[in-house]
Amino acid sequence: PVLSQVAGGAIRVSFTAGAGQRYRVYKLTSPGAPFASWIQVGSEIVGAGAPVTIDYTPGASESSIFFRARVELD
């Protein structure tokens, strides 16, 4: 994913979603935590072979934040 800051302090997560692939974006404030600790941001995304973006506004306690995009396999 590509991260950028947008108006109002939000963070934009962008990536190209393959056609027909299902994705979920997750966030975490500590990079060494197990996958079960990651929190989903937004809804599941079904790719159309085009770029997608998700905007997320961090809370006051989120001074560091990490994102990952995960392909959901059947």
All heavy atoms as TSV, in Angstrom:
chain	resi	resn	atom	element	x	y	z
A	1	PRO	N	N	0.824	-1.205	0.000
A	1	PRO	CA	C	0.000	0.000	0.000
A	1	PRO	C	C	0.862	1.262	0.000
A	1	PRO	O	O	1.967	1.271	0.521
A	1	PRO	CB	C	-0.804	-0.104	1.274
A	1	PRO	CG	C	-0.770	-1.528	1.686
A	1	PRO	CD	C	0.506	-2.063	1.138
A	2	VAL	N	N	0.313	2.324	-0.556
A	2	VAL	CA	C	0.948	3.629	-0.539
A	2	VAL	C	C	0.173	4.486	0.450
A	2	VAL	O	O	-1.058	4.520	0.421
A	2	VAL	CB	C	0.913	4.278	-1.944
A	2	VAL	CG1	C	1.475	5.689	-1.901
A	2	VAL	CG2	C	1.677	3.419	-2.935
A	3	LEU	N	N	0.889	5.174	1.333
A	3	LEU	CA	C	0.253	6.020	2.334
A	3	LEU	C	C	0.522	7.478	2.015
A	3	LEU	O	O	1.631	7.837	1.624
A	3	LEU	CB	C	0.802	5.709	3.726
A	3	LEU	CG	C	0.704	4.259	4.186
A	3	LEU	CD1	C	1.363	4.113	5.546
A	3	LEU	CD2	C	-0.741	3.819	4.241
A	4	SER	N	N	-0.488	8.318	2.228
A	4	SER	CA	C	-0.313	9.761	2.076
A	4	SER	C	C	-1.230	10.455	3.063
A	4	SER	O	O	-2.246	9.897	3.485
A	4	SER	CB	C	-0.606	10.203	0.641
A	4	SER	OG	O	-1.899	9.811	0.253
A	5	GLN	N	N	-0.858	11.677	3.451
A	5	GLN	CA	C	-1.691	12.438	4.369
A	5	GLN	C	C	-2.603	13.344	3.559
A	5	GLN	O	O	-2.183	13.947	2.576
A	5	GLN	CB	C	-0.841	13.267	5.321
A	5	GLN	CG	C	-1.655	13.870	6.436
A	5	GLN	CD	C	-0.793	14.410	7.565
A	5	GLN	OE1	O	0.419	14.430	7.474
A	5	GLN	NE2	N	-1.433	14.849	8.616
A	6	VAL	N	N	-3.858	13.408	3.979
A	6	VAL	CA	C	-4.843	14.246	3.296
A	6	VAL	C	C	-5.409	15.258	4.282
A	6	VAL	O	O	-5.077	15.239	5.466
A	6	VAL	CB	C	-5.960	13.387	2.643
A	6	VAL	CG1	C	-5.394	12.527	1.533
A	6	VAL	CG2	C	-6.673	12.524	3.654
A	7	ALA	N	N	-6.274	16.112	3.811
A	7	ALA	CA	C	-6.853	17.182	4.626
A	7	ALA	C	C	-7.437	16.652	5.929
A	7	ALA	O	O	-7.983	15.559	5.979
A	7	ALA	CB	C	-7.926	17.918	3.837
A	8	GLY	N	N	-7.286	17.448	6.976
A	8	GLY	CA	C	-7.871	17.103	8.262
A	8	GLY	C	C	-7.080	16.073	9.047
A	8	GLY	O	O	-7.569	15.540	10.034
A	9	GLY	N	N	-5.863	15.745	8.604
A	9	GLY	CA	C	-5.031	14.793	9.327
A	9	GLY	C	C	-5.301	13.340	9.005
A	9	GLY	O	O	-4.718	12.445	9.609
A	10	ALA	N	N	-6.185	13.078	8.064
A	10	ALA	CA	C	-6.478	11.692	7.681
A	10	ALA	C	C	-5.299	11.096	6.912
A	10	ALA	O	O	-4.502	11.814	6.316
A	10	ALA	CB	C	-7.736	11.622	6.820
A	11	ILE	N	N	-5.206	9.792	6.946
A	11	ILE	CA	C	-4.200	9.059	6.187
A	11	ILE	C	C	-4.922	8.310	5.082
A	11	ILE	O	O	-5.925	7.635	5.330
A	11	ILE	CB	C	-3.449	8.063	7.086
A	11	ILE	CG1	C	-2.715	8.819	8.189
A	11	ILE	CG2	C	-2.495	7.203	6.270
A	11	ILE	CD1	C	-2.162	7.936	9.270
A	12	ARG	N	N	-4.413	8.424	3.859
A	12	ARG	CA	C	-5.000	7.726	2.722
A	12	ARG	C	C	-4.148	6.506	2.410
A	12	ARG	O	O	-2.949	6.597	2.207
A	12	ARG	CB	C	-5.065	8.633	1.507
A	12	ARG	CG	C	-5.630	7.921	0.269
A	12	ARG	CD	C	-6.070	8.898	-0.778
A	12	ARG	NE	N	-7.289	9.552	-0.269
A	12	ARG	CZ	C	-7.743	10.720	-0.703
A	12	ARG	NH1	N	-7.111	11.372	-1.641
A	12	ARG	NH2	N	-8.843	11.236	-0.203
A	13	VAL	N	N	-4.799	5.339	2.395
A	13	VAL	CA	C	-4.166	4.079	2.030
A	13	VAL	C	C	-4.629	3.765	0.613
A	13	VAL	O	O	-5.827	3.675	0.359
A	13	VAL	CB	C	-4.585	2.940	2.995
A	13	VAL	CG1	C	-3.920	1.636	2.604
A	13	VAL	CG2	C	-4.284	3.314	4.436
A	14	SER	N	N	-3.678	3.617	-0.323
A	14	SER	CA	C	-4.014	3.358	-1.726
A	14	SER	C	C	-3.278	2.122	-2.222
A	14	SER	O	O	-2.121	1.909	-1.867
A	14	SER	CB	C	-3.598	4.538	-2.605
A	14	SER	OG	O	-4.154	5.738	-2.151
A	15	PHE	N	N	-3.950	1.337	-3.038
A	15	PHE	CA	C	-3.321	0.190	-3.689
A	15	PHE	C	C	-4.175	-0.239	-4.867
A	15	PHE	O	O	-5.351	0.113	-4.957
A	15	PHE	CB	C	-3.097	-0.978	-2.713
A	15	PHE	CG	C	-4.360	-1.534	-2.101
A	15	PHE	CD1	C	-4.975	-2.641	-2.641
A	15	PHE	CD2	C	-4.916	-0.940	-0.992
A	15	PHE	CE1	C	-6.130	-3.156	-2.080
A	15	PHE	CE2	C	-6.072	-1.448	-0.410
A	15	PHE	CZ	C	-6.678	-2.555	-0.963
A	16	THR	N	N	-3.577	-0.990	-5.785
A	16	THR	CA	C	-4.328	-1.508	-6.924
A	16	THR	C	C	-4.920	-2.851	-6.530
A	16	THR	O	O	-4.201	-3.747	-6.087
A	16	THR	CB	C	-3.431	-1.655	-8.159
A	16	THR	OG1	O	-2.943	-0.353	-8.505
A	16	THR	CG2	C	-4.207	-2.214	-9.347
A	17	ALA	N	N	-6.218	-2.967	-6.681
A	17	ALA	CA	C	-6.933	-4.187	-6.310
A	17	ALA	C	C	-7.201	-5.010	-7.571
A	17	ALA	O	O	-7.863	-4.529	-8.490
A	17	ALA	CB	C	-8.244	-3.822	-5.620
A	18	GLY	N	N	-6.667	-6.205	-7.610
A	18	GLY	CA	C	-6.856	-7.091	-8.760
A	18	GLY	C	C	-8.321	-7.421	-8.984
A	18	GLY	O	O	-9.089	-7.581	-8.029
A	19	ALA	N	N	-8.721	-7.530	-10.228
A	19	ALA	CA	C	-10.120	-7.809	-10.574
A	19	ALA	C	C	-10.597	-9.096	-9.917
A	19	ALA	O	O	-9.951	-10.135	-10.015
A	19	ALA	CB	C	-10.271	-7.902	-12.085
A	20	GLY	N	N	-11.720	-9.004	-9.221
A	20	GLY	CA	C	-12.336	-10.158	-8.586
A	20	GLY	C	C	-11.703	-10.576	-7.268
A	20	GLY	O	O	-12.253	-11.433	-6.574
A	21	GLN	N	N	-10.580	-9.987	-6.890
A	21	GLN	CA	C	-9.928	-10.318	-5.617
A	21	GLN	C	C	-10.615	-9.567	-4.479
A	21	GLN	O	O	-11.027	-8.422	-4.636
A	21	GLN	CB	C	-8.444	-9.928	-5.654
A	21	GLN	CG	C	-7.634	-10.703	-6.640
A	21	GLN	CD	C	-7.419	-12.135	-6.184
A	21	GLN	OE1	O	-7.137	-12.404	-5.026
A	21	GLN	NE2	N	-7.570	-13.061	-7.101
A	22	ARG	N	N	-10.718	-10.220	-3.332
A	22	ARG	CA	C	-11.300	-9.598	-2.139
A	22	ARG	C	C	-10.169	-9.171	-1.212
A	22	ARG	O	O	-9.252	-9.942	-0.949
A	22	ARG	CB	C	-12.233	-10.559	-1.417
A	22	ARG	CG	C	-13.443	-10.934	-2.252
A	22	ARG	CD	C	-14.362	-11.936	-1.543
A	22	ARG	NE	N	-13.652	-13.165	-1.223
A	22	ARG	CZ	C	-13.450	-13.637	0.021
A	22	ARG	NH1	N	-13.912	-12.982	1.070
A	22	ARG	NH2	N	-12.790	-14.757	0.222
A	23	TYR	N	N	-10.241	-7.940	-0.703
A	23	TYR	CA	C	-9.198	-7.378	0.156
A	23	TYR	C	C	-9.814	-6.820	1.428
A	23	TYR	O	O	-10.956	-6.380	1.438
A	23	TYR	CB	C	-8.491	-6.200	-0.532
A	23	TYR	CG	C	-7.756	-6.561	-1.777
A	23	TYR	CD1	C	-8.417	-6.617	-3.003
A	23	TYR	CD2	C	-6.402	-6.841	-1.744
A	23	TYR	CE1	C	-7.737	-6.937	-4.166
A	23	TYR	CE2	C	-5.713	-7.169	-2.903
A	23	TYR	CZ	C	-6.390	-7.208	-4.106
A	23	TYR	OH	O	-5.712	-7.538	-5.255
A	24	ARG	N	N	-8.994	-6.809	2.475
A	24	ARG	CA	C	-9.320	-6.096	3.701
A	24	ARG	C	C	-8.083	-5.320	4.116
A	24	ARG	O	O	-6.966	-5.791	3.943
A	24	ARG	CB	C	-9.728	-7.060	4.815
A	24	ARG	CG	C	-11.052	-7.727	4.509
A	24	ARG	CD	C	-11.527	-8.586	5.611
A	24	ARG	NE	N	-12.744	-9.267	5.170
A	24	ARG	CZ	C	-13.474	-10.022	5.945
A	24	ARG	NH1	N	-13.127	-10.220	7.192
A	24	ARG	NH2	N	-14.552	-10.597	5.467
A	25	VAL	N	N	-8.295	-4.118	4.642
A	25	VAL	CA	C	-7.199	-3.282	5.126
A	25	VAL	C	C	-7.265	-3.302	6.654
A	25	VAL	O	O	-8.343	-3.181	7.239
A	25	VAL	CB	C	-7.316	-1.845	4.579
A	25	VAL	CG1	C	-6.260	-0.939	5.197
A	25	VAL	CG2	C	-7.190	-1.852	3.054
A	26	TYR	N	N	-6.101	-3.479	7.266
A	26	TYR	CA	C	-5.996	-3.561	8.725
A	26	TYR	C	C	-5.020	-2.512	9.232
A	26	TYR	O	O	-4.115	-2.092	8.517
A	26	TYR	CB	C	-5.480	-4.940	9.144
A	26	TYR	CG	C	-6.398	-6.073	8.792
A	26	TYR	CD1	C	-6.317	-6.707	7.567
A	26	TYR	CD2	C	-7.351	-6.516	9.699
A	26	TYR	CE1	C	-7.160	-7.758	7.245
A	26	TYR	CE2	C	-8.200	-7.571	9.388
A	26	TYR	CZ	C	-8.101	-8.184	8.157
A	26	TYR	OH	O	-8.935	-9.226	7.836
A	27	LYS	N	N	-5.186	-2.130	10.516
A	27	LYS	CA	C	-4.279	-1.183	11.163
A	27	LYS	C	C	-3.808	-1.749	12.489
A	27	LYS	O	O	-4.452	-2.627	13.079
A	27	LYS	CB	C	-4.958	0.159	11.407
A	27	LYS	CG	C	-6.028	0.091	12.487
A	27	LYS	CD	C	-6.555	1.458	12.830
A	27	LYS	CE	C	-7.601	1.370	13.928
A	27	LYS	NZ	N	-7.081	1.667	15.246
A	28	LEU	N	N	-2.664	-1.218	12.930
A	28	LEU	CA	C	-2.075	-1.639	14.197
A	28	LEU	C	C	-1.160	-0.526	14.670
A	28	LEU	O	O	-0.575	0.196	13.854
A	28	LEU	CB	C	-1.266	-2.922	13.973
A	28	LEU	CG	C	-0.682	-3.618	15.184
A	28	LEU	CD1	C	-1.806	-4.225	16.036
A	28	LEU	CD2	C	0.257	-4.721	14.755
A	29	THR	N	N	-1.000	-0.376	15.979
A	29	THR	CA	C	-0.099	0.652	16.506
A	29	THR	C	C	1.229	0.076	16.978
A	29	THR	O	O	2.120	0.824	17.349
A	29	THR	CB	C	-0.766	1.435	17.657
A	29	THR	OG1	O	-1.191	0.521	18.651
A	29	THR	CG2	C	-1.953	2.240	17.146
A	30	SER	N	N	1.381	-1.249	16.939
A	30	SER	CA	C	2.636	-1.898	17.334
A	30	SER	C	C	2.978	-2.950	16.283
A	30	SER	O	O	2.264	-3.945	16.149
A	30	SER	CB	C	2.479	-2.551	18.703
A	30	SER	OG	O	3.634	-3.270	19.033
A	31	PRO	N	N	4.063	-2.780	15.520
A	31	PRO	CA	C	4.331	-3.653	14.371
A	31	PRO	C	C	4.644	-5.109	14.703
A	31	PRO	O	O	4.506	-5.966	13.861
A	31	PRO	CB	C	5.534	-2.988	13.701
A	31	PRO	CG	C	6.214	-2.265	14.807
A	31	PRO	CD	C	5.112	-1.794	15.709
A	32	GLY	N	N	5.020	-5.419	15.932
A	32	GLY	CA	C	5.389	-6.789	16.267
A	32	GLY	C	C	4.236	-7.653	16.773
A	32	GLY	O	O	4.431	-8.817	17.097
A	33	ALA	N	N	3.040	-7.109	16.824
A	33	ALA	CA	C	1.893	-7.846	17.374
A	33	ALA	C	C	1.436	-8.942	16.419
A	33	ALA	O	O	1.615	-8.839	15.209
A	33	ALA	CB	C	0.748	-6.876	17.649
A	34	PRO	N	N	0.835	-10.012	16.949
A	34	PRO	CA	C	0.328	-11.084	16.076
A	34	PRO	C	C	-0.850	-10.601	15.227
A	34	PRO	O	O	-1.491	-9.602	15.554
A	34	PRO	CB	C	-0.126	-12.165	17.064
A	34	PRO	CG	C	-0.355	-11.444	18.349
A	34	PRO	CD	C	0.587	-10.276	18.357
A	35	PHE	N	N	-1.134	-11.338	14.141
A	35	PHE	CA	C	-2.181	-10.925	13.210
A	35	PHE	C	C	-3.523	-10.716	13.912
A	35	PHE	O	O	-4.280	-9.819	13.553
A	35	PHE	CB	C	-2.333	-11.920	12.065
A	35	PHE	CG	C	-3.349	-11.462	11.053
A	35	PHE	CD1	C	-3.038	-10.449	10.160
A	35	PHE	CD2	C	-4.627	-11.991	11.030
A	35	PHE	CE1	C	-3.978	-9.979	9.253
A	35	PHE	CE2	C	-5.570	-11.530	10.128
A	35	PHE	CZ	C	-5.242	-10.534	9.233
A	36	ALA	N	N	-3.818	-11.517	14.923
A	36	ALA	CA	C	-5.103	-11.395	15.624
A	36	ALA	C	C	-5.283	-10.016	16.261
A	36	ALA	O	O	-6.403	-9.605	16.544
A	36	ALA	CB	C	-5.222	-12.481	16.685
A	37	SER	N	N	-4.194	-9.274	16.467
A	37	SER	CA	C	-4.264	-7.941	17.077
A	37	SER	C	C	-4.591	-6.843	16.076
A	37	SER	O	O	-4.927	-5.729	16.467
A	37	SER	CB	C	-2.924	-7.604	17.738
A	37	SER	OG	O	-2.637	-8.544	18.749
A	38	TRP	N	N	-4.456	-7.126	14.773
A	38	TRP	CA	C	-4.740	-6.115	13.749
A	38	TRP	C	C	-6.246	-5.836	13.710
A	38	TRP	O	O	-7.056	-6.751	13.864
A	38	TRP	CB	C	-4.257	-6.591	12.382
A	38	TRP	CG	C	-2.764	-6.610	12.249
A	38	TRP	CD1	C	-1.917	-7.556	12.756
A	38	TRP	CD2	C	-1.950	-5.661	11.592
A	38	TRP	NE1	N	-0.621	-7.243	12.441
A	38	TRP	CE2	C	-0.606	-6.082	11.717
A	38	TRP	CE3	C	-2.206	-4.494	10.888
A	38	TRP	CZ2	C	0.460	-5.377	11.183
A	38	TRP	CZ3	C	-1.144	-3.789	10.342
A	38	TRP	CH2	C	0.169	-4.224	10.494
A	39	ILE	N	N	-6.614	-4.580	13.497
A	39	ILE	CA	C	-8.017	-4.155	13.482
A	39	ILE	C	C	-8.391	-3.753	12.060
A	39	ILE	O	O	-7.703	-2.958	11.417
A	39	ILE	CB	C	-8.231	-2.970	14.437
A	39	ILE	CG1	C	-7.876	-3.403	15.864
A	39	ILE	CG2	C	-9.661	-2.445	14.344
A	39	ILE	CD1	C	-7.785	-2.256	16.839
A	40	GLN	N	N	-9.516	-4.311	11.574
A	40	GLN	CA	C	-9.953	-3.998	10.213
A	40	GLN	C	C	-10.410	-2.550	10.107
A	40	GLN	O	O	-11.079	-2.031	10.994
A	40	GLN	CB	C	-11.097	-4.925	9.796
A	40	GLN	CG	C	-11.515	-4.736	8.348
A	40	GLN	CD	C	-12.534	-5.762	7.899
A	40	GLN	OE1	O	-12.588	-6.864	8.423
A	40	GLN	NE2	N	-13.337	-5.390	6.930
A	41	VAL	N	N	-10.016	-1.905	8.997
A	41	VAL	CA	C	-10.411	-0.525	8.694
A	41	VAL	C	C	-11.367	-0.582	7.512
A	41	VAL	O	O	-11.012	-1.057	6.441
A	41	VAL	CB	C	-9.176	0.330	8.327
A	41	VAL	CG1	C	-9.601	1.735	7.950
A	41	VAL	CG2	C	-8.170	0.349	9.458
A	42	GLY	N	N	-12.580	-0.112	7.685
A	42	GLY	CA	C	-13.543	-0.108	6.589
A	42	GLY	C	C	-14.089	-1.495	6.289
A	42	GLY	O	O	-13.920	-2.438	7.057
A	43	SER	N	N	-14.734	-1.613	5.148
A	43	SER	CA	C	-15.366	-2.857	4.717
A	43	SER	C	C	-14.452	-3.630	3.787
A	43	SER	O	O	-13.463	-3.099	3.292
A	43	SER	CB	C	-16.654	-2.571	3.939
A	43	SER	OG	O	-17.430	-1.614	4.561
A	44	GLU	N	N	-14.833	-4.864	3.526
A	44	GLU	CA	C	-14.109	-5.657	2.536
A	44	GLU	C	C	-14.222	-4.971	1.171
A	44	GLU	O	O	-15.244	-4.379	0.848
A	44	GLU	CB	C	-14.718	-7.057	2.461
A	44	GLU	CG	C	-13.988	-7.969	1.505
A	44	GLU	CD	C	-14.535	-9.380	1.530
A	44	GLU	OE1	O	-15.487	-9.642	0.764
A	44	GLU	OE2	O	-14.034	-10.186	2.311
A	45	ILE	N	N	-13.154	-5.050	0.381
A	45	ILE	CA	C	-13.103	-4.432	-0.941
A	45	ILE	C	C	-13.044	-5.533	-1.978
A	45	ILE	O	O	-12.245	-6.461	-1.849
A	45	ILE	CB	C	-11.845	-3.559	-1.076
A	45	ILE	CG1	C	-11.879	-2.441	-0.035
A	45	ILE	CG2	C	-11.689	-3.009	-2.484
A	45	ILE	CD1	C	-10.536	-1.786	0.185
A	46	VAL	N	N	-13.875	-5.452	-3.007
A	46	VAL	CA	C	-13.783	-6.375	-4.138
A	46	VAL	C	C	-13.128	-5.593	-5.265
A	46	VAL	O	O	-13.646	-4.569	-5.717
A	46	VAL	CB	C	-15.160	-6.913	-4.563
A	46	VAL	CG1	C	-15.023	-7.816	-5.779
A	46	VAL	CG2	C	-15.814	-7.660	-3.406
A	47	GLY	N	N	-11.958	-6.073	-5.696
A	47	GLY	CA	C	-11.174	-5.363	-6.696
A	47	GLY	C	C	-11.800	-5.379	-8.072
A	47	GLY	O	O	-12.515	-6.304	-8.449
A	48	ALA	N	N	-11.466	-4.327	-8.832
A	48	ALA	CA	C	-11.932	-4.213	-10.211
A	48	ALA	C	C	-10.754	-3.979	-11.154
A	48	ALA	O	O	-10.937	-3.482	-12.261
A	48	ALA	CB	C	-12.938	-3.065	-10.330
A	49	GLY	N	N	-9.533	-4.309	-10.673
A	49	GLY	CA	C	-8.350	-4.090	-11.498
A	49	GLY	C	C	-7.957	-2.624	-11.562
A	49	GLY	O	O	-7.320	-2.191	-12.514
A	50	ALA	N	N	-8.345	-1.862	-10.574
A	50	ALA	CA	C	-8.090	-0.421	-10.547
A	50	ALA	C	C	-7.637	-0.015	-9.149
A	50	ALA	O	O	-7.830	-0.755	-8.184
A	50	ALA	CB	C	-9.370	0.332	-10.918
A	51	PRO	N	N	-7.055	1.177	-9.023
A	51	PRO	CA	C	-6.658	1.656	-7.697
A	51	PRO	C	C	-7.873	1.869	-6.788
A	51	PRO	O	O	-8.949	2.247	-7.250
A	51	PRO	CB	C	-5.970	2.992	-7.984
A	51	PRO	CG	C	-5.574	2.926	-9.421
A	51	PRO	CD	C	-6.617	2.079	-10.084
A	52	VAL	N	N	-7.668	1.595	-5.495
A	52	VAL	CA	C	-8.681	1.876	-4.477
A	52	VAL	C	C	-8.024	2.699	-3.378
A	52	VAL	O	O	-6.806	2.639	-3.189
A	52	VAL	CB	C	-9.297	0.590	-3.882
A	52	VAL	CG1	C	-10.055	-0.183	-4.920
A	52	VAL	CG2	C	-8.245	-0.279	-3.235
A	53	THR	N	N	-8.824	3.463	-2.671
A	53	THR	CA	C	-8.310	4.257	-1.561
A	53	THR	C	C	-9.232	4.110	-0.361
A	53	THR	O	O	-10.441	3.955	-0.504
A	53	THR	CB	C	-8.186	5.752	-1.911
A	53	THR	OG1	O	-9.477	6.254	-2.241
A	53	THR	CG2	C	-7.234	5.986	-3.059
A	54	ILE	N	N	-8.615	4.163	0.796
A	54	ILE	CA	C	-9.348	4.191	2.064
A	54	ILE	C	C	-8.748	5.331	2.865
A	54	ILE	O	O	-7.526	5.417	3.009
A	54	ILE	CB	C	-9.189	2.872	2.831
A	54	ILE	CG1	C	-9.854	1.736	2.073
A	54	ILE	CG2	C	-9.762	2.987	4.243
A	54	ILE	CD1	C	-9.630	0.386	2.694
A	55	ASP	N	N	-9.576	6.217	3.397
A	55	ASP	CA	C	-9.102	7.295	4.259
A	55	ASP	C	C	-9.390	6.916	5.704
A	55	ASP	O	O	-10.487	6.446	6.032
A	55	ASP	CB	C	-9.791	8.614	3.923
A	55	ASP	CG	C	-9.347	9.176	2.579
A	55	ASP	OD1	O	-8.366	8.664	2.013
A	55	ASP	OD2	O	-9.988	10.122	2.100
A	56	TYR	N	N	-8.400	7.120	6.551
A	56	TYR	CA	C	-8.529	6.795	7.972
A	56	TYR	C	C	-7.988	7.960	8.784
A	56	TYR	O	O	-6.876	8.434	8.543
A	56	TYR	CB	C	-7.747	5.520	8.306
A	56	TYR	CG	C	-7.776	5.200	9.774
A	56	TYR	CD1	C	-8.904	4.642	10.347
A	56	TYR	CD2	C	-6.703	5.499	10.595
A	56	TYR	CE1	C	-8.960	4.374	11.707
A	56	TYR	CE2	C	-6.742	5.235	11.948
A	56	TYR	CZ	C	-7.875	4.681	12.501
A	56	TYR	OH	O	-7.926	4.426	13.845
A	57	THR	N	N	-8.781	8.430	9.747
A	57	THR	CA	C	-8.338	9.497	10.636
A	57	THR	C	C	-7.913	8.890	11.964
A	57	THR	O	O	-8.744	8.318	12.679
A	57	THR	CB	C	-9.459	10.531	10.862
A	57	THR	OG1	O	-9.867	11.055	9.594
A	57	THR	CG2	C	-8.985	11.664	11.759
A	58	PRO	N	N	-6.616	8.950	12.280
A	58	PRO	CA	C	-6.126	8.353	13.525
A	58	PRO	C	C	-6.706	9.040	14.755
A	58	PRO	O	O	-6.973	10.246	14.739
A	58	PRO	CB	C	-4.606	8.581	13.471
A	58	PRO	CG	C	-4.298	8.948	12.073
A	58	PRO	CD	C	-5.545	9.539	11.499
A	59	GLY	N	N	-6.858	8.257	15.817
A	59	GLY	CA	C	-7.287	8.805	17.094
A	59	GLY	C	C	-6.134	9.519	17.778
A	59	GLY	O	O	-4.971	9.363	17.392
A	60	ALA	N	N	-6.424	10.279	18.807
A	60	ALA	CA	C	-5.408	11.057	19.522
A	60	ALA	C	C	-4.303	10.183	20.100
A	60	ALA	O	O	-3.161	10.616	20.205
A	60	ALA	CB	C	-6.071	11.870	20.625
A	61	SER	N	N	-4.610	8.944	20.462
A	61	SER	CA	C	-3.606	8.056	21.066
A	61	SER	C	C	-2.794	7.281	20.029
A	61	SER	O	O	-1.897	6.532	20.391
A	61	SER	CB	C	-4.295	7.070	22.014
A	61	SER	OG	O	-5.153	6.214	21.280
A	62	GLU	N	N	-3.082	7.449	18.744
A	62	GLU	CA	C	-2.375	6.707	17.691
A	62	GLU	C	C	-1.240	7.559	17.108
A	62	GLU	O	O	-1.342	8.106	16.023
A	62	GLU	CB	C	-3.361	6.295	16.594
A	62	GLU	CG	C	-4.383	5.307	17.082
A	62	GLU	CD	C	-5.397	4.930	16.012
A	62	GLU	OE1	O	-5.966	5.836	15.381
A	62	GLU	OE2	O	-5.612	3.723	15.837
A	63	SER	N	N	-0.134	7.654	17.853
A	63	SER	CA	C	1.001	8.451	17.378
A	63	SER	C	C	1.798	7.708	16.304
A	63	SER	O	O	2.452	8.324	15.472
A	63	SER	CB	C	1.905	8.831	18.539
A	63	SER	OG	O	2.389	7.671	19.183
A	64	SER	N	N	1.751	6.389	16.321
A	64	SER	CA	C	2.345	5.548	15.268
A	64	SER	C	C	1.269	4.590	14.802
A	64	SER	O	O	0.536	4.036	15.624
A	64	SER	CB	C	3.513	4.727	15.801
A	64	SER	OG	O	4.557	5.541	16.210
A	65	ILE	N	N	1.182	4.404	13.505
A	65	ILE	CA	C	0.160	3.498	12.987
A	65	ILE	C	C	0.710	2.773	11.766
A	65	ILE	O	O	1.448	3.344	10.977
A	65	ILE	CB	C	-1.155	4.247	12.684
A	65	ILE	CG1	C	-2.273	3.279	12.413
A	65	ILE	CG2	C	-0.991	5.240	11.583
A	65	ILE	CD1	C	-3.642	3.904	12.537
A	66	PHE	N	N	0.366	1.513	11.662
A	66	PHE	CA	C	0.823	0.661	10.570
A	66	PHE	C	C	-0.403	0.103	9.858
A	66	PHE	O	O	-1.412	-0.190	10.492
A	66	PHE	CB	C	1.681	-0.489	11.118
A	66	PHE	CG	C	2.870	0.013	11.889
A	66	PHE	CD1	C	2.763	0.327	13.234
A	66	PHE	CD2	C	4.080	0.198	11.254
A	66	PHE	CE1	C	3.852	0.802	13.942
A	66	PHE	CE2	C	5.178	0.679	11.953
A	66	PHE	CZ	C	5.066	0.984	13.301
A	67	PHE	N	N	-0.299	-0.051	8.540
A	67	PHE	CA	C	-1.399	-0.573	7.743
A	67	PHE	C	C	-0.930	-1.771	6.936
A	67	PHE	O	O	0.247	-1.861	6.575
A	67	PHE	CB	C	-1.919	0.494	6.766
A	67	PHE	CG	C	-2.594	1.642	7.435
A	67	PHE	CD1	C	-1.879	2.783	7.765
A	67	PHE	CD2	C	-3.948	1.608	7.719
A	67	PHE	CE1	C	-2.494	3.864	8.374
A	67	PHE	CE2	C	-4.569	2.678	8.332
A	67	PHE	CZ	C	-3.837	3.806	8.663
A	68	ARG	N	N	-1.857	-2.660	6.642
A	68	ARG	CA	C	-1.587	-3.757	5.721
A	68	ARG	C	C	-2.856	-4.043	4.929
A	68	ARG	O	O	-3.965	-3.885	5.437
A	68	ARG	CB	C	-1.107	-5.009	6.460
A	68	ARG	CG	C	-2.178	-5.678	7.262
A	68	ARG	CD	C	-1.696	-6.749	8.207
A	68	ARG	NE	N	-1.134	-7.887	7.514
A	68	ARG	CZ	C	-0.541	-8.877	8.144
A	68	ARG	NH1	N	-0.427	-8.863	9.458
A	68	ARG	NH2	N	-0.066	-9.893	7.493
A	69	ALA	N	N	-2.668	-4.414	3.685
A	69	ALA	CA	C	-3.782	-4.843	2.840
A	69	ALA	C	C	-3.614	-6.336	2.661
A	69	ALA	O	O	-2.518	-6.817	2.353
A	69	ALA	CB	C	-3.745	-4.126	1.495
A	70	ARG	N	N	-4.665	-7.077	2.860
A	70	ARG	CA	C	-4.610	-8.529	2.806
A	70	ARG	C	C	-5.605	-9.067	1.788
A	70	ARG	O	O	-6.769	-8.679	1.804
A	70	ARG	CB	C	-4.914	-9.110	4.181
A	70	ARG	CG	C	-4.909	-10.590	4.234
A	70	ARG	CD	C	-5.171	-11.077	5.629
A	70	ARG	NE	N	-5.305	-12.527	5.609
A	70	ARG	CZ	C	-5.689	-13.232	6.628
A	70	ARG	NH1	N	-5.976	-12.643	7.767
A	70	ARG	NH2	N	-5.790	-14.532	6.523
A	71	VAL	N	N	-5.140	-9.963	0.918
A	71	VAL	CA	C	-6.032	-10.640	-0.011
A	71	VAL	C	C	-6.748	-11.739	0.769
A	71	VAL	O	O	-6.114	-12.519	1.469
A	71	VAL	CB	C	-5.258	-11.262	-1.185
A	71	VAL	CG1	C	-6.203	-12.049	-2.091
A	71	VAL	CG2	C	-4.533	-10.199	-1.980
A	72	GLU	N	N	-8.060	-11.767	0.664
A	72	GLU	CA	C	-8.853	-12.796	1.331
A	72	GLU	C	C	-9.024	-13.974	0.380
A	72	GLU	O	O	-9.574	-13.818	-0.714
A	72	GLU	CB	C	-10.215	-12.236	1.748
A	72	GLU	CG	C	-10.131	-11.106	2.743
A	72	GLU	CD	C	-9.569	-11.538	4.076
A	72	GLU	OE1	O	-9.924	-12.629	4.568
A	72	GLU	OE2	O	-8.740	-10.788	4.624
A	73	LEU	N	N	-8.547	-15.127	0.772
A	73	LEU	CA	C	-8.659	-16.338	-0.051
A	73	LEU	C	C	-9.880	-17.127	0.377
A	73	LEU	O	O	-10.240	-17.157	1.546
A	73	LEU	CB	C	-7.397	-17.180	0.092
A	73	LEU	CG	C	-6.096	-16.454	-0.270
A	73	LEU	CD1	C	-4.908	-17.349	0.026
A	73	LEU	CD2	C	-6.110	-16.027	-1.723
A	74	ASP	N	N	-10.494	-17.785	-0.561
A	74	ASP	CA	C	-11.678	-18.623	-0.236
A	74	ASP	C	C	-11.248	-19.879	0.461
A	74	ASP	O	O	-10.205	-20.388	0.377
A	74	ASP	CB	C	-12.440	-18.974	-1.513
A	74	ASP	CG	C	-13.100	-17.726	-2.107
A	74	ASP	OD1	O	-13.430	-16.822	-1.339
A	74	ASP	OD2	O	-13.241	-17.675	-3.330
